[in-house]
Amino acid sequence: MKSYQNPKRDSWPSLIIRGTNYSLETKKTVKEIIDTVKIKGDAAMYEYSERFDKVKLDNLKVAKENIQNAEVDAQLEEAIDVAIGNITKFHESQIEEPRKIGTTEGVQCWRESRAVQNVGLYVPGGTAPLFSSLIMLGVPAKLAGCKNIIVCTPPNKYGTVDPAILYVAKKLEISEIFKVGGAQAVAAMSFGTESIPKVEKIFGPGNQFVTMAKQLVWEYGTSIDMPAGPSEVLIIADDTAQASFIASDLLAQAEHGPDSQVVLLSNSNSLLAEVEREIKLQIKKLPREKIAAEALDNSYFLKFNELETCVAFSNFYAPEHLIINTQENEMLTTMVQNAGSVFIGQYSCEALGDYASGTNHTLPTNGFARKYSGVSLDSFIKKITFQKISKNGIQNLGPFVEKMAQAENLMAHKNSVTIRLEKLKRDKTK
């Protein structure tokens, strides 16, 4: 990993560039995939499965009996149950009851939630089938009351879906699963094919092609949760932190993929040196050592004199995951402005949030935490406002609206109020 000492602020923009390749060539490739799926439907899905996943599929949809018969070992089953329970508790707490507000005498306003009816959940598969992403997306979708939930996930080399993904689907009572991945899956959910239903909103993380596809289908009218691409973590630590803990957290993100990025900020050169030694020891024990090593090539350490400067850089970087492992973590936490999810203290490892603490792990990456939130119950619902105005209410509020409409020269607006007020006057004189 590269290392920098007290980089000046005018160099920060170059330091926050991720390794993700959102090039014009990537955009062109994804656009071609999207256009092909739009025209050819299922035929394109079979072609892309052979081309990208190296499997020849007989059908795109997972049979319902395969979902119902899905099993995992007892220990994993228990772990999944705990995760679903905690994630359900946290997302249930986000349910809002409508509150009617009297803004003027005779005028009541309130807001109610309605589920997005048709949603598509993208679950990364392949070498790392992320069944945890199905938990993170499926739980709030179910709580929100989404009517139709479909799942797209890449097939493995045998043309099947990992049993853990199917088991989670069974637990969440999701029965529409399709063995497709990549940009073509996003396109299929956006337009619909002969087999795959069209949805109104697409959720889920993915590689640079999936992320680009999500952004492009937005132009065709399909909503997305956020541009959630390759994973990243930024850690702020002082000399009270355990170097082995820090190294393990950095490697936990690095093993996601070669385009992941991990960053460590500290006011202690001795800690940075200890962490570097720990990384060299721990990485040798990882099955995904090569992937993690590639990610580390695109990652770095920063040394600042003050922890407050570390937080300032973090806010500029806007990380997907932020870990604050310092003695004075509460003070630093109040300074956080931009982050997808924050982990506080030496035992708050990011992996707990990835799986089972309760918060959602589908988070904005690549600096989008400056303007996007992570997935929550709100991601699956729309907020509709209501108002109910009585005779008394329009008499109290109407004259002000008449004046405002007239000032904007919108006389039909004014007349819609005036005609009601005049009727009320006539009725009063009878």
Secondary structure, 3 states (H helix, E strand, C coil): CEEEECCCHHHHHHHCCCCCCCCHHHHHHHHHHHHHHHHHCHHHHHHHHHHHHCCCCCCCECCHHHHHCCCCCHHHHHHHHHHHHHHHHHHHCCCCCCCCEEEECCEEEEEEEEECCEEEEECCCCCCCCHHHHHHHHHHHHHHCCCEEEEECCCCCCCCCCHHHHHHHHHHCCCEEECCCHHHHHHHHHHCCCCCCCCCEEECCCCHHHHHHHHHHHHHCCEECCCCCCCEEEEEECCCCCHHHHHHHHHHHHCCCCCCEEEEEECCHHHHHHHHHHHHHHHCCCCCHHHHHHHHHCCEEEECCCHHHHHHHHHHHCCCEEEEECCCHHHHHCCCCCCCEEEECCCCCHHHHHHCCCCCCCCCCCCHHHCCCCCCHHHHEEEEEEEEECHHHHHHHHHHHHHHHHHCCCHHHHHHHHHHHHHHHHHHHC
